[in-house]
Amino acid sequence: MRRAAWAGLYALPVAFLAIFFFHPLLNILGYSLAPQGQVDLSVLLSLANSDYYRQTLSFTLWQAALSTFFTLLLALPSAYVLARYQFRGRNALLSVAALPFILPTVIVAVGFQTLLGDRGLLNEALAALLGLETGPLRLERSLPLILIAHVFYNYGLAVRLLTSYGASLSVRYEEAARTLGLGTWGVWRRVTWPLLRPALSGVALLVFIFNMTSFGVIVILGGVRFATLEVQIFYQAVSLFNLSSAAALSLVQMGLASLAFGLYGRWQRTAFPIQTQSEALLRRPSGWGARSAIGGIVIFVVLGVSAPLLALVWRSLSWRGAFSLRHYLSLLEGETRALAVPIGVGVTNSLILAAVAVFLALMLGLLAAHMLKRGWRWLDGLFMLPLATSAVTLGLGYTLSFDQPPLNLRGSWVVLPILHALVALPFVVRTVLPALRAIPPNMLAAAATLGSGPMTRWWRIERPLTTRAISISALFAFTVSLGEFGASLFVVRPNLPTLPIMIYRLLGQPSRESYGQALALSVILLLLCALAFFFMERLRRASGSGF
């Protein structure tokens, strides 16, 4: 009886994936290959023969590759220095660099609009400095601004991963190479680079996947002119209601993302640390070169991360060039022209939906982590699959799948926390699983010999030892739910908008008042995510966990 109960519990995360992940993807496959119930490849062939969609595919891959190149170009030297030297503020610098990665893409896009847009702060400053009527920069709706936003978003992720791997490589190999007569460049080319290359390839693929499936940054900063597959899927489904074409584009997107994610998993298995190196073994910077490199990285990270966020905060607190709380006070006035509900209702909705999503993600993630720990390793890739699927594709799948009984969820508020929990599930599993595996098996075995059942062992042994990891995963799931944008656009109810949806709708209005409200809401969402990130980092450092 007890085994049957545990089997039923372990079946929950698998059933959740089957219903709310594979079922929508299979419906996309059906709409792509058999839009009328019979096999029909005409939609796919028309896309393949269309110069416009071939150009869209080329641009999707091209901008993702360019964004990845510039991200690694900046992240690699930063990670090399951070992996070799210990200095005051090193951990804080790594935390600041990683902050953009947990921010909603809507905030990132709005931040760069306020900083580098045609009427951004930098253009205003240059116009005043040069005596011009308008600023000289024309980055709005341009590829350079998209690339800058992508680098801002992924730089911290690449630095953290590369620093973690680089710090784990033993310095003895470099010291042995120097004793054999190799100089700095020879050590890098013959020793450091071959050891770092597998990890670099894996990080490049991961960043490439995020850039290829980027939606919020593209749709706000690029628009139709710089549409990627993600944006085209959204326009075909929502604006044109051409579900068969949207499904066909999603199939192409899924194929590319799955291929990249498969290669990432393959490279990740080869990028293992050779010998663990603690922070105590990091060298103190000595000499002008090392100190200059560290100083340059500190300035770059602090300015690069703070500039768009401070520009967003400053613009939200200004009205006609003077300090004002007008935008924030207008949020309290009730309904706006662009929204069907008062702002306070949207904030409350986001917090409640995030809380429900955290509960679902934690419950399912803990069960999944226990399954993997007990030997069901073949399910590991299964639980990671939502990472390889874009949010827009998931949103389209939910639109196609949950509009008929017995799962007519499109009109229900339940669909949003389910969707957010699905997106957060891989992060929960990846955070909790290492903590579970770190528990000594003999400790659990001793408790079992003393008569403790599974629930007693979990409550008295596993729960206390994994509390920090569970708390970190809960905070991460909370920020994921608060900032989820692409999938929510498909299934959100007009009377239950989330904060990112409200910001997007306000940005689409031509009035200055609506734009100011969008900025104020963006700052509120920024503060919520930054607060969660602050506690997450404190718990991470206390537990000594990785990224």
N, C-alpha and C positions, 0 to 999 in steps of 0.2 A: 504493500500500500504506500509506504514511504517512498519507494523508488518510483512508483507511478506519479506521485505528487511532484517529485523533483523533475521527472521527465516532462511533466506538464509545464512546469516553470521554465525549464530550459527551452521548451518549444516556443515560448512567447516571442523572444527576439527574432527567431527564424520566421515565425508566422507574420510578425510585423513587417519584416523585409519582403516577404512573399506578397502581402496584400498591398502595402503602401510604397513599394519600390519596384519590384519585378512586374507586378500587374500593370502599373502605368506605362512602364517601358515596353511591355509586350503590346499594349494598345497603340503606342506610337509606331511600333514595328508593323502592326496590322494596318494602320492608316497609311503608312508609307508604301507597303507592298500590295495591299488589297483594300483600297479606299471604299469600294462598293461591295465588299464581301467576297470578291473574287480577285485572284492574282492579276495585278495590273501594274506594270512597271513604267507606264507612260509618264507619271509625275516625276519619277526619278530621272528618266531619260530626258525630259524637258529641262530639268535643272542642269543635267550634265551638258546639254547642248546650248545652254544659255550663256552668252558671254558675260552678262551681268552677274550671274551667280558664280561663274568661274572666277570673275574678278573679286567677288565678295570672299570666296574661299581663299584666294591668293592673298588678299589683304589681311584676312584673319590670321593666317600663318605668318605673314611677313611682319605685321605689327607685333605679334607674340614673340617672334624670333629677335626682332630689334629690341624690344623691351627686355627680354632675357639677357641679351648681349650687354646692354648698358647697365643692367642690374648687377651682373657678375663682374663687369669691368670696375665698378665701384666697390662691390662687396669683397672681392678677393683680396686686394691689398689691406682692406680694413680688418678682415678676418685673420689674415696672416699676422698682423701686428698684435691683435687682441689674443691670439692663440699663443704668442711667444712671450708677452710681457705682462707683468703684474704691476699695477699702479693704482693710486687712489682714485676711486670713482669708476673703476673698470666695470663692476657689476651694474652700477647705475647706468652707465653708458649703454651696456647691452640691453637693459630694460627700455631705455628711451628709444633705442633703435628699433625695438620690436613693437612699440606701441602702434604704429600705423597698421600693422597686419591685422590687429583685432578691431580696427575701426570700420564701421559700415562704409561701403563704397560711396554712398550718397554724401557722407561727410567729406571724404577725400575729394570728390569731384567739386563740391561747393567750395571747399577750402581753396582749391587752385583757381576756381573762377574768381573768388574775391582777391586773390593775390596776383594772378597773371592774366586775368581777363581784360577785355578792351577797356573796361572801366574799373579795373582792379587797382589795388593800392600801389603796386609797382609802377604802373602806367601813370597814375596820378602824380607820383613822386618824380618820375622822369620828365613829365610835362612841365611841372613847376620848376624843376632844375634847369631845363633846356629852354624854357620860355615858349613852349608850344601850347596850342589850344587843346590838342588831344595827345595821348601817349603814343610813343613810336612803336610799341610792341603790338603785334597782331597775331596772338597765339590762340585766341578763342576759336573753337571749331577747327582745330588744326591737329595734324599728326604729332608735332613736337609736344604739345600740351598733354596728349594722351600718353605719350612715352614717359614724360616727366612724372605724371600721376602714377603710372604703373611701377616705375622705379621707386618712387616714394613708398608705394604700398608693399613691395616685395623685398626691398633692400634689407630691412631688419630680419626678415625670415632667412634670407641667404646668409647674412652675417652670423646669425645665431647658430645655424646648422653647420656652417663651415668652421666657425670658431670652436664649437663643441668637438667636431671631428679632428681639427688640427691640434687642439690641446691634448687629445688622447694619443697622438703619435709620440713615440719616444724620441727624446732629443739625442739619444746615444748614436743613432744612425747619422745624424748631421755631424756630431762630434767626431765619429770615426772617419767620416769623409774628409773633414778638415785635417785630421792627422795624416791622411794620405796625400795631402797637398792640394785639395780642391779649394778654390776660392768661394766667395759668396754666391756668384752666379753659377759656378759649377755645382755647388751643393744644391741649389734650387733646381737646376735642370736635371741632375743625375739622381737626386735622392728625394727632395721634398715634392717636386711635381709628380713623379710616378706614384708616390704614396697618396697624394691628394686628388689625383685625376678621377678615380672611381667615384669619390664623394662629390666632386665638382660636377661630374656628369649627372649624377642623381639629382642634385640640387637644381641644376639647369633644367632638367626635365620637369621637376615639380613647379618651378617658377613659370616655365613655358605653359604648363597646363593651366595655371591660374590666369596667365595673360590671355590664353586662347579662349577661356570661358568667361572672361571679364564682361560684365554687362553694365553695371551702374556707371562706371567711369566712361565707357564708350557712349552710352545713350545720352548722358548729360553733357559731356565735353565734346563728343564727336557728332552725334545726331545721325541723320540718314546719309549724309555725305560720306561719313567714315563708318558705315555700318559693317559689323562683323556678322558671322553666322548667328550669334546670340541675338543681336539686334534684329536681324531679318526674321528669325523665328518669332520674336515678339510682335513685329509689325504684321507679319502674315497672319498670325493667329488673332491678335487683338484689333488691329486697325482694319485689315481686309477680311478677316474671318475665313481665311483660306487654310483650313485645318490640314488638308492633305499635303499642301506645299510646306507648311510649318512642320508637319511630322516628318516629311522627307528630309528637310534641312536638319532636324533633330537627329535623324538616323545617321547622317554624315557626321554631325558633331559628336555623337556617341562613339562612332567608330574611331575618329581621330583621338578623342580623349582616352578611350580604352587602350588604344595602341600605345600612346604616350605613357599612360599609367602602368601598363604592363612592362614597358622598358624601364620605367622608374623602379618598379619592384625588383626587376632583375639586377639593375645596377646597385640598388640598395643592399642586396645580399652580398655583394662583393666589397662594399665599402665598410669593412669592419675595422674597429680600432686594433692596432697592433699591440699596444701596451698602454694601460691607463696611466695618465699623468695628472696628478692633483694640482690644484692652483698653487700649492706651496712650492712646487717645482718651477713655476713660471719665473722668468728672469726679471730682475729689476732693470729698467731702462738705463743705459749708461752711454754717454756720448751724445753729441749734438744731433746725429741722424735719427736715433731712436726717439729722442724727446720731441723732435720736430714732427716725426710721423704720428706720434700719439697726439700731439697738439692739433695737428691738421685734422685727424679723425674726429677729435672732440668737437672742434669748430664745425666741421661738416655735418656731423650727426645732429648737434644741438640746433644749428641754424636750419638744416634741411627739414627736420621734423617740426620745429616750432613755427617756422615762417608761415606756412599755409594755415595752421591751426590758430595762430595769433591773429592773422589777417581776418579769419572768419570771426573770431571773438570781437576784434576791434570794429569791424564793419557792422556787426549786430548791435553794438553799443553806440552807434553814431547816427545822426540824422542831420542832413544838410551840412556836414562837416563839423558838427559839434557833438559832444557827449550827450547821449540821451538814452533813456530806457523805453522809448516809445514803442519799439518793436516787441519788447517783452510785455509791456502793459496791454498792447493790442491783442495779445494771446488770451487775455482774461475777459475780453469783451463779448465772448460767445461765438456764434457761428460766423464764419468768414464766407466771402463770395465763392471761394474755390473749394470749400469743404462742406460736407453735408452735416457735420456734427461739430460741437464745440471742441476746442483744442484739448481741454482737460479730459474729455471722453477718450480722445485718441491716446493720450499719455497713459491713462488708466488701462485702456485696452492692451497697449503694448506690454505693460508690466504684468497684467494678469496672464496674457498669452505666454509671456516668457516664463512665468512661474510654472504654468502647466507643462510647457515644453521641457523645462529643466527636470520636472518630476518624471515625465515619460522617458527622457533620455537617460537619466540616472538609473531608473528601474531596469530598463532594457539593457543599458550598457554594463551594469554590474552583473546581470545574468550572463551576458555574452562574454565578459571577461572571465567569469568563473568557468564557463564552458571551455574557453581556450586554455585556461590554466590546467584543466583536468585532462587535456590531451586531444581535444577536438580542433587540432591546429588547421585542418583543412578548411575550417570555417573562417579563418583569419581574413583571407582575401574577400570573403563574402561580406563581412561587416565593414570592410574598407571601400566597397564599391560606390557608396554614395559620394565619396570624395572625387571619384572619376566622372561623375555626372553633373552637368551644369545645372544651376538653379532654374534657368529658363526652361530647360528640357523637362525637369521635374514638374514645373508649373504647368507646362503644356500637357504632360502625362496625366496630371490630376484633373485638368479640364476635360480630357477625353474619357476618363475612367470613372469619375465619381459624380455623375449627373443622372444616374438611374438607380432604382431600387435593386438590390437591398442596401447599396452603399451610395445613397444620394446625399453626399456630403457638401456639395458645392454651396448650398444655401445655409450651411451650419457653421458656427464659429469653431467647431472642433477641428476642422480641416487644417487651420493654420498652425496650432500647436503640434499636430501630428507631423506636418511638413517640416516645421522647425526642429522637432525632435529627431527626425530622420537625418537632417543635415548635421546635427550636433552629435549623433550617435558614434561615428568613427572617432571623434576627438575624445569622447568619454572612455571608449574601449582602450584607446592608445594611452591614456593617462593612468587609468586604474590598473591595467594588466601588469605593467612592470612592478607596481607596488605589491600586487598579489604574489607575483613570482619571487619577490624578495623575502617573503616570509619563510623561515626555515621549515622544511617539511617535518623534521622531528618534533617541532613544537606542536603541530597539529596532530601528529601521530600519538604523542604523549597524552594530549587531551582526549583523543578517541579511546585510548586504553583505559582512561579513568572514567569512561562512561559518558562523555559529552557527545551529544548529537550534533548534526551538521549546523542547526540554527544556533546552538549554544557556542560551538566553536567560532562561528562567524561573529556572534555578538561579543564574545569575550576576547577573542584573539585577532581575527581578521579585521573587524571594524575599527578597533583602536589603532591598528598599524596602518590602515589605509585611509584614515579620516582626512589627512591633508590632501591626498591624491583625489579623493571623492570631492572635497571642497573645491579644489582647482578645476576639476572637470565640470562641476556645477556652475562655477563662475564663467567658465568658457562657454558652456551651453547657454548661459544667460545672455552673454554678449552676442553670440551667434543669432539667437532668437530676436534680440532687440534690433539688430542691424540687417536681418535678412530682407532682401529687396526683390530680386529677380523673380523668384517663384511666387512670392506673395502677390505680385501684380496680377497674376492670373486668377487667383482664388479669393482674394480679399473681398469682404462685403462692404458696400458703400457706408453702412452705419457702424462698421467695426474696423476703421483703418488703423494701421500701425504708424509709428513715427516716420520711418523712411518713406512710406506711401504718401503721408501728408506733406512731407517736405517736397517730394517729387511733384505733387499736384500744385503746390504753391509756387514752385519754380516755373511751372507752365503758364502762370498768369502774367499778363503784361504790366500790372500795376506795381508801383514801388512798395505799397503797403504789403502786398502778398509776398514780394521778394524779401522784405525785411522780416516778415513772420517766418519765412523759410529759414533765414539765417538764425533767428532766435531759437527755433526748434532744433536746428542743427547743433547749436551750442549745448542745448539741454541734452540731446542724445550723446554728444561728445563727452559731457561731464559724467553721464551714467556709465558709459563704456570705459572711460578713463578710471573711474572709481573702482569698477569691477577689476580692471587690469592691475591697479595698485594692490589690491588685496590678493589677487592671483600671484603676483610676483613675490609678495611677502611670504605666501605659503610655499611657493616653489623654492625659494632660497632656504626656508626653514627645513624643508624635506630633502633638499639636495637633489631634486629631480632635474632632468634635462629640459629640453625645450618645451 
